[in-house]
């Protein structure tokens, strides 16, 4: 967990370092596999690194929200931030931060409103995986051969995009 005394910029730096370690592990496993299916210990290591990356994304967004919540009275932080950014002529940043908010929600809660909103987005920033079919057994839905959940955090631009959006939104809020 991230130390509470750090500001958003410092938290993002720590988070990026943690994410890079997981991304390096993922890259090495995939390079070693050389396009073949990953099995056994490699599959388990890939799953663990992917879960670490998912947790890092959740942690950094949660920390960002906690550090910046004081800029709004009450209510849903990300929706209020999105509205304020749009009102301030920063629709692109509003869209990016909102998509990452939705992605983090999907990482935390699975298929639901946030997943459906991302599926419907005409210009998605995040790579989604299909949600398991309700007809599948629980073991199949868990995906014994799947490396990750519904959001592909291993996509090269995911974590950099998330943290860039967080830094830009934090800088915007600080200037207000």
KEPA-211031 format. One record per atom (N, C-alpha, C): residue in one letter; chain; atom name; z, y negated, x negated. Coordinates in nm, 2 decimals. Each point is the difference from the previous one (the first is absolute). Layout:
N
TORLUM res chain atom      w      v      u
TORLUM   A     A   CA      Z      Y      X
...
END
This chain:
176
TORLUM res chain atom      w      v      u
TORLUM   X     A    N   0.00   0.12  -0.08
TORLUM   X     A   CA   0.00  -0.12   0.08
TORLUM   X     A    C   0.00  -0.12  -0.09
TORLUM   X     A    N  -0.06  -0.11   0.05
TORLUM   X     A   CA  -0.01  -0.12  -0.07
TORLUM   X     A    C   0.12  -0.08   0.00
TORLUM   X     A    N   0.04  -0.07  -0.11
TORLUM   X     A   CA   0.12  -0.08  -0.01
TORLUM   X     A    C  -0.01  -0.12   0.09
TORLUM   X     A    N   0.10  -0.04   0.06
TORLUM   X     A   CA   0.00  -0.11   0.10
TORLUM   X     A    C  -0.01  -0.14  -0.07
TORLUM   X     A    N   0.03  -0.01  -0.13
TORLUM   X     A   CA   0.00  -0.13  -0.06
TORLUM   X     A    C  -0.13  -0.05  -0.05
TORLUM   X     A    N  -0.10   0.09   0.02
TORLUM   X     A   CA  -0.14  -0.04  -0.05
TORLUM   X     A    C  -0.08  -0.07   0.11
TORLUM   X     A    N  -0.08  -0.09  -0.04
TORLUM   X     A   CA  -0.09  -0.07   0.09
TORLUM   X     A    C  -0.12   0.08   0.03
TORLUM   X     A    N  -0.09  -0.04   0.09
TORLUM   X     A   CA  -0.12   0.08   0.04
TORLUM   X     A    C  -0.09   0.03  -0.12
TORLUM   X     A    N  -0.02  -0.10  -0.08
TORLUM   X     A   CA  -0.09   0.01  -0.12
TORLUM   X     A    C   0.06   0.11  -0.09
TORLUM   X     A    N   0.12   0.00  -0.03
TORLUM   X     A   CA   0.07   0.10  -0.09
TORLUM   X     A    C  -0.01   0.14   0.07
TORLUM   X     A    N   0.03   0.00   0.13
TORLUM   X     A   CA  -0.01   0.13   0.07
TORLUM   X     A    C  -0.14   0.06   0.00
TORLUM   X     A    N  -0.10  -0.08   0.01
TORLUM   X     A   CA  -0.13   0.04   0.00
TORLUM   X     A    C  -0.04   0.06  -0.14
TORLUM   X     A    N   0.05  -0.07  -0.10
TORLUM   X     A   CA  -0.03   0.05  -0.14
TORLUM   X     A    C   0.06   0.14  -0.02
TORLUM   X     A    N   0.13   0.02   0.04
TORLUM   X     A   CA   0.06   0.13  -0.01
TORLUM   X     A    C  -0.07   0.10   0.08
TORLUM   X     A    N  -0.04  -0.04   0.12
TORLUM   X     A   CA  -0.07   0.09   0.09
TORLUM   X     A    C  -0.13   0.04  -0.05
TORLUM   X     A    N  -0.08  -0.09  -0.06
TORLUM   X     A   CA  -0.13   0.03  -0.06
TORLUM   X     A    C   0.02   0.10  -0.12
TORLUM   X     A    N   0.10  -0.02  -0.08
TORLUM   X     A   CA   0.03   0.09  -0.11
TORLUM   X     A    C   0.02   0.14   0.05
TORLUM   X     A    N   0.09   0.01   0.11
TORLUM   X     A   CA   0.03   0.13   0.05
TORLUM   X     A    C  -0.13   0.06   0.06
TORLUM   X     A    N  -0.07  -0.08   0.07
TORLUM   X     A   CA  -0.13   0.06   0.06
TORLUM   X     A    C  -0.10   0.04  -0.10
TORLUM   X     A    N   0.00  -0.07  -0.11
TORLUM   X     A   CA  -0.10   0.03  -0.11
TORLUM   X     A    C   0.04   0.14  -0.06
TORLUM   X     A    N   0.13   0.03  -0.01
TORLUM   X     A   CA   0.04   0.13  -0.05
TORLUM   X     A    C  -0.05   0.11   0.09
TORLUM   X     A    N   0.01  -0.02   0.13
TORLUM   X     A   CA  -0.04   0.10   0.10
TORLUM   X     A    C  -0.16   0.01   0.00
TORLUM   X     A    N  -0.06  -0.11  -0.01
TORLUM   X     A   CA  -0.15   0.00  -0.01
TORLUM   X     A    C  -0.05   0.06  -0.12
TORLUM   X     A    N   0.07  -0.02  -0.11
TORLUM   X     A   CA  -0.04   0.07  -0.13
TORLUM   X     A    C   0.01   0.15   0.02
TORLUM   X     A    N   0.11   0.05   0.06
TORLUM   X     A   CA   0.02   0.14   0.02
TORLUM   X     A    C  -0.11   0.06   0.09
TORLUM   X     A    N  -0.03  -0.07   0.11
TORLUM   X     A   CA  -0.11   0.04   0.09
TORLUM   X     A    C  -0.13   0.01  -0.07
TORLUM   X     A    N  -0.03  -0.11  -0.08
TORLUM   X     A   CA  -0.13   0.00  -0.07
TORLUM   X     A    C  -0.01   0.12  -0.10
TORLUM   X     A    N   0.11   0.02  -0.07
TORLUM   X     A   CA   0.00   0.11  -0.10
TORLUM   X     A    C  -0.02   0.14   0.06
TORLUM   X     A    N   0.07   0.02   0.12
TORLUM   X     A   CA  -0.02   0.13   0.07
TORLUM   X     A    C  -0.14   0.01   0.04
TORLUM   X     A    N  -0.06  -0.10   0.06
TORLUM   X     A   CA  -0.14   0.01   0.05
TORLUM   X     A    C  -0.10   0.01  -0.11
TORLUM   X     A    N   0.03  -0.06  -0.12
TORLUM   X     A   CA  -0.09   0.01  -0.12
TORLUM   X     A    C   0.00   0.15  -0.05
TORLUM   X     A    N   0.12   0.05  -0.01
TORLUM   X     A   CA   0.02   0.14  -0.04
TORLUM   X     A    C  -0.07   0.10   0.09
TORLUM   X     A    N   0.01  -0.03   0.13
TORLUM   X     A   CA  -0.06   0.09   0.09
TORLUM   X     A    C  -0.15  -0.01   0.00
TORLUM   X     A    N  -0.06  -0.11  -0.05
TORLUM   X     A   CA  -0.14  -0.01  -0.02
TORLUM   X     A    C  -0.08   0.02   0.13
TORLUM   X     A    N   0.05  -0.04   0.11
TORLUM   X     A   CA  -0.08   0.02   0.13
TORLUM   X     A    C   0.03   0.13   0.07
TORLUM   X     A    N   0.07   0.09  -0.06
TORLUM   X     A   CA   0.04   0.12   0.07
TORLUM   X     A    C   0.12  -0.03   0.09
TORLUM   X     A    N   0.03   0.09   0.09
TORLUM   X     A   CA   0.12  -0.01   0.08
TORLUM   X     A    C   0.12   0.01  -0.08
TORLUM   X     A    N   0.10  -0.08   0.03
TORLUM   X     A   CA   0.13   0.00  -0.07
TORLUM   X     A    C   0.09   0.10   0.07
TORLUM   X     A    N   0.06   0.09  -0.07
TORLUM   X     A   CA   0.08   0.10   0.06
TORLUM   X     A    C   0.13   0.01  -0.08
TORLUM   X     A    N   0.09   0.08   0.05
TORLUM   X     A   CA   0.13   0.03  -0.07
TORLUM   X     A    C   0.08  -0.11  -0.04
TORLUM   X     A    N   0.04   0.00  -0.13
TORLUM   X     A   CA   0.09  -0.11  -0.06
TORLUM   X     A    C  -0.07  -0.13   0.01
TORLUM   X     A    N  -0.13   0.00  -0.03
TORLUM   X     A   CA  -0.08  -0.13   0.00
TORLUM   X     A    C   0.00  -0.06   0.14
TORLUM   X     A    N  -0.01   0.09   0.10
TORLUM   X     A   CA   0.00  -0.05   0.14
TORLUM   X     A    C   0.13  -0.06   0.04
TORLUM   X     A    N   0.11   0.06  -0.05
TORLUM   X     A   CA   0.13  -0.05   0.03
TORLUM   X     A    C   0.03  -0.13  -0.08
TORLUM   X     A    N  -0.05  -0.01  -0.12
TORLUM   X     A   CA   0.02  -0.12  -0.08
TORLUM   X     A    C  -0.08  -0.12   0.07
TORLUM   X     A    N  -0.12   0.04   0.05
TORLUM   X     A   CA  -0.09  -0.10   0.06
TORLUM   X     A    C   0.07  -0.05   0.13
TORLUM   X     A    N   0.06   0.09   0.08
TORLUM   X     A   CA   0.07  -0.03   0.12
TORLUM   X     A    C   0.12  -0.09  -0.03
TORLUM   X     A    N   0.07   0.03  -0.11
TORLUM   X     A   CA   0.12  -0.08  -0.03
TORLUM   X     A    C  -0.03  -0.14  -0.05
TORLUM   X     A    N  -0.11  -0.01  -0.08
TORLUM   X     A   CA  -0.04  -0.13  -0.04
TORLUM   X     A    C  -0.05  -0.09   0.11
TORLUM   X     A    N  -0.07   0.07   0.09
TORLUM   X     A   CA  -0.05  -0.07   0.12
TORLUM   X     A    C   0.11  -0.05   0.09
TORLUM   X     A    N   0.10   0.08   0.02
TORLUM   X     A   CA   0.12  -0.04   0.08
TORLUM   X     A    C   0.07  -0.11  -0.07
TORLUM   X     A    N   0.01   0.01  -0.13
TORLUM   X     A   CA   0.07  -0.11  -0.08
TORLUM   X     A    C  -0.08  -0.13   0.03
TORLUM   X     A    N  -0.13   0.00   0.00
TORLUM   X     A   CA  -0.08  -0.12   0.02
TORLUM   X     A    C   0.02  -0.05   0.15
TORLUM   X     A    N   0.00   0.09   0.09
TORLUM   X     A   CA   0.03  -0.04   0.14
TORLUM   X     A    C   0.14  -0.07   0.01
TORLUM   X     A    N   0.10   0.06  -0.06
TORLUM   X     A   CA   0.13  -0.06   0.00
TORLUM   X     A    C   0.01  -0.13  -0.06
TORLUM   X     A    N  -0.08  -0.02  -0.11
TORLUM   X     A   CA   0.00  -0.12  -0.07
TORLUM   X     A    C  -0.06  -0.11   0.08
TORLUM   X     A    N  -0.11   0.03   0.08
TORLUM   X     A   CA  -0.06  -0.09   0.09
TORLUM   X     A    C   0.10  -0.04   0.11
TORLUM   X     A    N   0.07   0.09   0.05
TORLUM   X     A   CA   0.10  -0.03   0.11
TORLUM   X     A    C   0.11  -0.09  -0.06
TORLUM   X     A    N   0.05   0.04  -0.12
TORLUM   X     A   CA   0.11  -0.08  -0.06
TORLUM   X     A    C  -0.04  -0.14  -0.03
TORLUM   X     A    N  -0.12  -0.03  -0.05
TORLUM   X     A   CA  -0.04  -0.13  -0.04
TORLUM   X     A    C  -0.02  -0.09   0.12
TORLUM   X     A    N  -0.06   0.06   0.11
TORLUM   X     A   CA  -0.03  -0.08   0.12
TORLUM   X     A    C   0.14  -0.03   0.07
TORLUM   X     A    N   0.08   0.10   0.00
TORLUM   X     A   CA   0.14  -0.02   0.06
TORLUM   X     A    C   0.07  -0.11  -0.07
TORLUM   X     A    N   0.00   0.00  -0.14
TORLUM   X     A   CA   0.07  -0.10  -0.08
TORLUM   X     A    C  -0.06  -0.14   0.02
TORLUM   X     A    N  -0.13   0.00   0.01
TORLUM   X     A   CA  -0.07  -0.13   0.03
TORLUM   X     A    C   0.04  -0.06   0.13
TORLUM   X     A    N   0.00   0.09   0.10
TORLUM   X     A   CA   0.04  -0.05   0.14
TORLUM   X     A    C   0.15  -0.05   0.00
TORLUM   X     A    N   0.08   0.08  -0.07
TORLUM   X     A   CA   0.15  -0.04  -0.01
TORLUM   X     A    C   0.02  -0.13  -0.07
TORLUM   X     A    N  -0.08  -0.03  -0.11
TORLUM   X     A   CA   0.02  -0.12  -0.08
TORLUM   X     A    C  -0.06  -0.12   0.08
TORLUM   X     A    N  -0.10   0.02   0.08
TORLUM   X     A   CA  -0.07  -0.11   0.06
TORLUM   X     A    C   0.03  -0.02   0.15
TORLUM   X     A    N   0.08   0.09   0.06
TORLUM   X     A   CA   0.04  -0.01   0.14
TORLUM   X     A    C   0.06  -0.14   0.03
TORLUM   X     A    N   0.07  -0.06  -0.09
TORLUM   X     A   CA   0.07  -0.12   0.03
TORLUM   X     A    C  -0.09  -0.12   0.03
TORLUM   X     A    N  -0.13   0.02  -0.02
TORLUM   X     A   CA  -0.10  -0.10   0.03
TORLUM   X     A    C  -0.03  -0.01   0.15
TORLUM   X     A    N   0.05   0.10   0.08
TORLUM   X     A   CA  -0.02   0.01   0.14
TORLUM   X     A    C   0.13   0.02   0.07
TORLUM   X     A    N   0.02  -0.05   0.12
TORLUM   X     A   CA   0.12   0.01   0.07
TORLUM   X     A    C   0.04   0.14   0.03
TORLUM   X     A    N  -0.07   0.06   0.10
TORLUM   X     A   CA   0.03   0.14   0.03
TORLUM   X     A    C  -0.13   0.06   0.05
TORLUM   X     A    N   0.00   0.13   0.01
TORLUM   X     A   CA  -0.12   0.07   0.05
TORLUM   X     A    C  -0.08   0.07  -0.11
TORLUM   X     A    N  -0.12   0.05   0.04
TORLUM   X     A   CA  -0.07   0.08  -0.09
TORLUM   X     A    C  -0.06  -0.08  -0.12
TORLUM   X     A    N   0.05   0.02  -0.11
TORLUM   X     A   CA  -0.04  -0.08  -0.12
TORLUM   X     A    C  -0.15   0.00  -0.02
TORLUM   X     A    N  -0.06   0.12  -0.01
TORLUM   X     A   CA  -0.15   0.01  -0.04
TORLUM   X     A    C  -0.09  -0.07   0.11
TORLUM   X     A    N   0.04   0.01   0.12
TORLUM   X     A   CA  -0.08  -0.06   0.11
TORLUM   X     A    C   0.01  -0.15  -0.01
TORLUM   X     A    N   0.12  -0.05  -0.03
TORLUM   X     A   CA   0.03  -0.15  -0.01
TORLUM   X     A    C  -0.07  -0.05  -0.13
TORLUM   X     A    N   0.00   0.08  -0.11
TORLUM   X     A   CA  -0.07  -0.04  -0.12
TORLUM   X     A    C  -0.15  -0.01   0.03
TORLUM   X     A    N  -0.05   0.10   0.06
TORLUM   X     A   CA  -0.14   0.00   0.03
TORLUM   X     A    C  -0.04  -0.12   0.08
TORLUM   X     A    N   0.07  -0.03   0.11
TORLUM   X     A   CA  -0.03  -0.12   0.08
TORLUM   X     A    C   0.01  -0.13  -0.08
TORLUM   X     A    N   0.10  -0.01  -0.08
TORLUM   X     A   CA   0.01  -0.12  -0.08
TORLUM   X     A    C  -0.11  -0.02  -0.10
TORLUM   X     A    N  -0.04   0.11  -0.06
TORLUM   X     A   CA  -0.11   0.00  -0.10
TORLUM   X     A    C  -0.13  -0.04   0.07
TORLUM   X     A    N  -0.03   0.05   0.12
TORLUM   X     A   CA  -0.12  -0.03   0.07
TORLUM   X     A    C   0.00  -0.15   0.04
TORLUM   X     A    N   0.12  -0.04   0.05
TORLUM   X     A   CA   0.02  -0.14   0.04
TORLUM   X     A    C  -0.03  -0.10  -0.12
TORLUM   X     A    N   0.03   0.05  -0.12
TORLUM   X     A   CA  -0.01  -0.08  -0.12
TORLUM   X     A    C  -0.14   0.01  -0.07
TORLUM   X     A    N  -0.09   0.07   0.07
TORLUM   X     A   CA  -0.14   0.01  -0.05
TORLUM   X     A    C  -0.01   0.11  -0.10
TORLUM   X     A    N   0.09   0.10  -0.01
TORLUM   X     A   CA   0.00   0.11  -0.09
TORLUM   X     A    C  -0.02   0.13   0.07
TORLUM   X     A    N  -0.11   0.00   0.07
TORLUM   X     A   CA  -0.03   0.12   0.09
TORLUM   X     A    C  -0.02   0.13  -0.09
TORLUM   X     A    N  -0.07  -0.02  -0.12
TORLUM   X     A   CA  -0.02   0.12  -0.08
TORLUM   X     A    C   0.13   0.06  -0.05
TORLUM   X     A    N   0.09  -0.08  -0.05
TORLUM   X     A   CA   0.13   0.05  -0.04
TORLUM   X     A    C   0.08   0.05   0.12
TORLUM   X     A    N  -0.01  -0.06   0.11
TORLUM   X     A   CA   0.07   0.05   0.12
TORLUM   X     A    C  -0.05   0.14   0.03
TORLUM   X     A    N  -0.13   0.02   0.00
TORLUM   X     A   CA  -0.06   0.13   0.03
TORLUM   X     A    C   0.04   0.11  -0.11
TORLUM   X     A    N   0.00  -0.04  -0.13
TORLUM   X     A   CA   0.04   0.09  -0.10
TORLUM   X     A    C   0.15   0.04   0.01
TORLUM   X     A    N   0.08  -0.10   0.02
TORLUM   X     A   CA   0.15   0.04   0.00
TORLUM   X     A    C   0.03   0.08   0.13
TORLUM   X     A    N  -0.07  -0.03   0.11
TORLUM   X     A   CA   0.02   0.07   0.12
TORLUM   X     A    C  -0.05   0.15  -0.01
TORLUM   X     A    N  -0.11   0.02  -0.07
TORLUM   X     A   CA  -0.05   0.14  -0.01
TORLUM   X     A    C   0.10   0.08  -0.09
TORLUM   X     A    N   0.05  -0.07  -0.11
TORLUM   X     A   CA   0.09   0.08  -0.08
TORLUM   X     A    C   0.13   0.02   0.07
TORLUM   X     A    N   0.05  -0.09   0.08
TORLUM   X     A   CA   0.11   0.02   0.09
TORLUM   X     A    C  -0.02   0.12   0.09
TORLUM   X     A    N  -0.12   0.01   0.06
TORLUM   X     A   CA  -0.03   0.11   0.09
TORLUM   X     A    C   0.00   0.13  -0.08
TORLUM   X     A    N  -0.06   0.00  -0.12
TORLUM   X     A   CA  -0.01   0.12  -0.09
TORLUM   X     A    C   0.14   0.05  -0.04
TORLUM   X     A    N   0.09  -0.10  -0.03
TORLUM   X     A   CA   0.14   0.04  -0.03
TORLUM   X     A    C   0.07   0.06   0.12
TORLUM   X     A    N  -0.03  -0.06   0.12
TORLUM   X     A   CA   0.06   0.06   0.12
TORLUM   X     A    C  -0.05   0.14   0.02
TORLUM   X     A    N  -0.13   0.03  -0.03
TORLUM   X     A   CA  -0.05   0.13   0.01
TORLUM   X     A    C   0.07   0.10  -0.10
TORLUM   X     A    N   0.02  -0.05  -0.12
TORLUM   X     A   CA   0.07   0.08  -0.10
TORLUM   X     A    C   0.14   0.03   0.04
TORLUM   X     A    N   0.06  -0.09   0.07
TORLUM   X     A   CA   0.14   0.02   0.04
TORLUM   X     A    C   0.01   0.09   0.13
TORLUM   X     A    N  -0.09  -0.03   0.09
TORLUM   X     A   CA   0.02   0.06   0.14
TORLUM   X     A    C  -0.11   0.10   0.04
TORLUM   X     A    N  -0.11   0.01  -0.08
TORLUM   X     A   CA  -0.11   0.09   0.04
TORLUM   X     A    C  -0.09  -0.06   0.10
TORLUM   X     A    N  -0.07   0.09   0.07
TORLUM   X     A   CA  -0.10  -0.05   0.10
TORLUM   X     A    C   0.07  -0.07   0.12
TORLUM   X     A    N  -0.06  -0.11   0.03
TORLUM   X     A   CA   0.06  -0.08   0.11
TORLUM   X     A    C  -0.09  -0.13   0.02
TORLUM   X     A    N   0.06  -0.10   0.05
TORLUM   X     A   CA  -0.07  -0.13   0.03
TORLUM   X     A    C  -0.06  -0.05  -0.13
TORLUM   X     A    N   0.07   0.00  -0.11
TORLUM   X     A   CA  -0.05  -0.06  -0.13
TORLUM   X     A    C  -0.12   0.08  -0.05
TORLUM   X     A    N   0.01   0.13   0.01
TORLUM   X     A   CA  -0.12   0.09  -0.04
TORLUM   X     A    C  -0.12  -0.03   0.09
TORLUM   X     A    N   0.02  -0.01   0.13
TORLUM   X     A   CA  -0.11  -0.03   0.09
TORLUM   X     A    C  -0.06  -0.14  -0.03
TORLUM   X     A    N   0.09  -0.10  -0.03
TORLUM   X     A   CA  -0.05  -0.13  -0.03
TORLUM   X     A    C  -0.09   0.00  -0.13
TORLUM   X     A    N   0.04   0.08  -0.10
TORLUM   X     A   CA  -0.08   0.01  -0.12
TORLUM   X     A    C  -0.13   0.07   0.02
TORLUM   X     A    N   0.00   0.10   0.09
TORLUM   X     A   CA  -0.12   0.08   0.03
TORLUM   X     A    C  -0.10  -0.10   0.06
TORLUM   X     A    N   0.05  -0.08   0.09
TORLUM   X     A   CA  -0.09  -0.10   0.07
TORLUM   X     A    C  -0.05  -0.12  -0.08
TORLUM   X     A    N   0.07  -0.02  -0.11
TORLUM   X     A   CA  -0.04  -0.12  -0.08
TORLUM   X     A    C  -0.14   0.01  -0.05
TORLUM   X     A    N  -0.08  -0.11   0.03
TORLUM   X     A   CA  -0.14   0.01  -0.05
TORLUM   X     A    C  -0.02  -0.02  -0.15
TORLUM   X     A    N   0.10  -0.05  -0.07
TORLUM   X     A   CA  -0.01  -0.01  -0.14
TORLUM   X     A    C   0.12   0.04  -0.07
TORLUM   X     A    N   0.03   0.14   0.00
TORLUM   X     A   CA   0.12   0.05  -0.05
TORLUM   X     A    C   0.02  -0.02  -0.15
TORLUM   X     A    N   0.12  -0.03  -0.05
TORLUM   X     A   CA   0.03  -0.01  -0.14
TORLUM   X     A    C   0.06   0.13  -0.05
TORLUM   X     A    N   0.05   0.08   0.09
TORLUM   X     A   CA   0.07   0.12  -0.04
TORLUM   X     A    C  -0.09   0.12   0.05
TORLUM   X     A    N   0.01   0.11  -0.08
TORLUM   X     A   CA  -0.07   0.12   0.03
TORLUM   X     A    C   0.09   0.09   0.08
TORLUM   X     A    N  -0.04   0.04   0.12
TORLUM   X     A   CA   0.08   0.08   0.08
TORLUM   X     A    C  -0.05   0.14   0.00
TORLUM   X     A    N   0.09   0.09   0.02
TORLUM   X     A   CA  -0.03   0.14   0.01
TORLUM   X     A    C   0.01   0.04   0.15
TORLUM   X     A    N  -0.09   0.09   0.05
TORLUM   X     A   CA   0.01   0.03   0.14
TORLUM   X     A    C   0.14   0.06   0.03
TORLUM   X     A    N   0.05  -0.04   0.12
TORLUM   X     A   CA   0.13   0.05   0.04
TORLUM   X     A    C  -0.02   0.14   0.04
TORLUM   X     A    N   0.10   0.09  -0.03
TORLUM   X     A   CA  -0.01   0.14   0.04
TORLUM   X     A    C  -0.02   0.02   0.15
TORLUM   X     A    N  -0.08   0.09   0.04
TORLUM   X     A   CA  -0.02   0.03   0.14
TORLUM   X     A    C   0.13   0.05   0.06
TORLUM   X     A    N   0.03  -0.04   0.12
TORLUM   X     A   CA   0.12   0.04   0.07
TORLUM   X     A    C   0.00   0.15   0.02
TORLUM   X     A    N  -0.12   0.06   0.01
TORLUM   X     A   CA  -0.01   0.15   0.02
TORLUM   X     A    C   0.04   0.08  -0.12
TORLUM   X     A    N   0.00  -0.06  -0.12
TORLUM   X     A   CA   0.04   0.08  -0.12
TORLUM   X     A    C   0.15   0.04   0.01
TORLUM   X     A    N   0.02   0.11  -0.07
TORLUM   X     A   CA   0.14   0.04  -0.01
TORLUM   X     A    C   0.08  -0.10  -0.09
TORLUM   X     A    N   0.13  -0.01   0.01
TORLUM   X     A   CA   0.07  -0.09  -0.08
TORLUM   X     A    C  -0.02   0.02  -0.15
TORLUM   X     A    N  -0.01   0.12  -0.05
TORLUM   X     A   CA  -0.03   0.03  -0.14
TORLUM   X     A    C  -0.14  -0.05  -0.04
TORLUM   X     A    N  -0.10   0.02   0.08
TORLUM   X     A   CA  -0.13  -0.05  -0.03
TORLUM   X     A    C   0.00  -0.15   0.00
TORLUM   X     A    N   0.07  -0.07   0.10
TORLUM   X     A   CA   0.00  -0.14   0.01
TORLUM   X     A    C   0.07  -0.06  -0.13
TORLUM   X     A    N   0.10   0.07  -0.05
TORLUM   X     A   CA   0.07  -0.05  -0.12
TORLUM   X     A    C  -0.10   0.00  -0.12
TORLUM   X     A    N  -0.10   0.08   0.01
TORLUM   X     A   CA  -0.10   0.00  -0.10
TORLUM   X     A    C   0.05   0.06  -0.13
TORLUM   X     A    N   0.02   0.13  -0.01
TORLUM   X     A   CA   0.04   0.06  -0.12
TORLUM   X     A    C  -0.09  -0.03  -0.12
TORLUM   X     A    N  -0.13  -0.02   0.03
TORLUM   X     A   CA  -0.10  -0.03  -0.10
TORLUM   X     A    C  -0.03  -0.15  -0.01
TORLUM   X     A    N   0.07  -0.08   0.07
TORLUM   X     A   CA  -0.03  -0.14   0.00
TORLUM   X     A    C   0.10  -0.07  -0.09
TORLUM   X     A    N  -0.06  -0.10  -0.08
TORLUM   X     A   CA   0.09  -0.07  -0.10
TORLUM   X     A    C   0.08  -0.11   0.06
TORLUM   X     A    N  -0.04  -0.05   0.12
TORLUM   X     A   CA   0.07  -0.12   0.04
TORLUM   X     A    C  -0.01  -0.01   0.15
TORLUM   X     A    N   0.05  -0.12   0.05
TORLUM   X     A   CA   0.01  -0.02   0.15
TORLUM   X     A    C  -0.13  -0.07   0.05
TORLUM   X     A    N   0.02  -0.08   0.10
TORLUM   X     A   CA  -0.11  -0.06   0.07
TORLUM   X     A    C  -0.07  -0.12  -0.07
TORLUM   X     A    N   0.07  -0.07  -0.09
TORLUM   X     A   CA  -0.05  -0.11  -0.08
TORLUM   X     A    C  -0.03   0.05  -0.14
TORLUM   X     A    N  -0.12  -0.02  -0.05
TORLUM   X     A   CA  -0.03   0.05  -0.14
TORLUM   X     A    C   0.05  -0.10  -0.10
TORLUM   X     A    N   0.12   0.01  -0.04
TORLUM   X     A   CA   0.06  -0.09  -0.10
TORLUM   X     A    C  -0.06   0.03  -0.14
TORLUM   X     A    N  -0.07   0.11  -0.02
TORLUM   X     A   CA  -0.06   0.03  -0.13
TORLUM   X     A    C  -0.13  -0.08  -0.02
TORLUM   X     A    N  -0.05  -0.06   0.11
TORLUM   X     A   CA  -0.12  -0.08  -0.01
TORLUM   X     A    C   0.02  -0.11  -0.11
TORLUM   X     A    N  -0.09  -0.02  -0.09
TORLUM   X     A   CA   0.02  -0.09  -0.12
TORLUM   X     A    C   0.05  -0.14   0.04
TORLUM   X     A    N  -0.05  -0.05   0.11
TORLUM   X     A   CA   0.03  -0.14   0.04
TORLUM   X     A    C   0.12  -0.02   0.08
TORLUM   X     A    N   0.06   0.11   0.05
TORLUM   X     A   CA   0.11  -0.01   0.10
TORLUM   X     A    C   0.12  -0.08  -0.05
TORLUM   X     A    N   0.06   0.05  -0.11
TORLUM   X     A   CA   0.12  -0.06  -0.05
TORLUM   X     A    C  -0.02  -0.14  -0.05
TORLUM   X     A    N  -0.10  -0.02  -0.07
TORLUM   X     A   CA  -0.03  -0.13  -0.06
TORLUM   X     A    C  -0.03  -0.10   0.12
TORLUM   X     A    N  -0.07   0.04   0.10
TORLUM   X     A   CA  -0.02  -0.08   0.12
TORLUM   X     A    C   0.12  -0.04   0.07
TORLUM   X     A    N   0.09   0.10   0.02
TORLUM   X     A   CA   0.13  -0.02   0.06
TORLUM   X     A    C   0.08  -0.10  -0.07
TORLUM   X     A    N   0.02   0.02  -0.13
TORLUM   X     A   CA   0.08  -0.09  -0.08
TORLUM   X     A    C  -0.06  -0.14  -0.02
TORLUM   X     A    N  -0.13  -0.01  -0.01
TORLUM   X     A   CA  -0.06  -0.13   0.00
TORLUM   X     A    C   0.02  -0.08   0.13
TORLUM   X     A    N  -0.01   0.07   0.11
TORLUM   X     A   CA   0.02  -0.06   0.13
TORLUM   X     A    C   0.14  -0.05   0.01
TORLUM   X     A    N   0.10   0.09  -0.04
TORLUM   X     A   CA   0.14  -0.04   0.00
TORLUM   X     A    C   0.03  -0.12  -0.08
TORLUM   X     A    N  -0.06  -0.01  -0.13
TORLUM   X     A   CA   0.03  -0.11  -0.08
TORLUM   X     A    C  -0.06  -0.13   0.06
TORLUM   X     A    N  -0.12   0.01   0.05
TORLUM   X     A   CA  -0.07  -0.12   0.06
TORLUM   X     A    C   0.08  -0.05   0.12
TORLUM   X     A    N   0.05   0.10   0.09
TORLUM   X     A   CA   0.07  -0.04   0.12
TORLUM   X     A    C   0.14  -0.06  -0.04
TORLUM   X     A    N   0.06   0.06  -0.10
TORLUM   X     A   CA   0.13  -0.06  -0.05
TORLUM   X     A    C  -0.02  -0.14  -0.06
TORLUM   X     A    N  -0.10  -0.02  -0.07
TORLUM   X     A   CA  -0.03  -0.13  -0.06
TORLUM   X     A    C  -0.02  -0.10   0.11
TORLUM   X     A    N  -0.08   0.04   0.10
TORLUM   X     A   CA  -0.03  -0.09   0.12
TORLUM   X     A    C   0.13  -0.04   0.07
TORLUM   X     A    N   0.09   0.10   0.02
TORLUM   X     A   CA   0.13  -0.03   0.07
TORLUM   X     A    C   0.09  -0.09  -0.08
TORLUM   X     A    N   0.00   0.02  -0.13
TORLUM   X     A   CA   0.08  -0.08  -0.09
TORLUM   X     A    C  -0.04  -0.15   0.00
TORLUM   X     A    N  -0.13  -0.02   0.01
TORLUM   X     A   CA  -0.05  -0.14   0.00
TORLUM   X     A    C   0.03  -0.07   0.13
TORLUM   X     A    N   0.04   0.07   0.11
TORLUM   X     A   CA   0.02  -0.07   0.13
TORLUM   X     A    C   0.13  -0.07   0.00
END
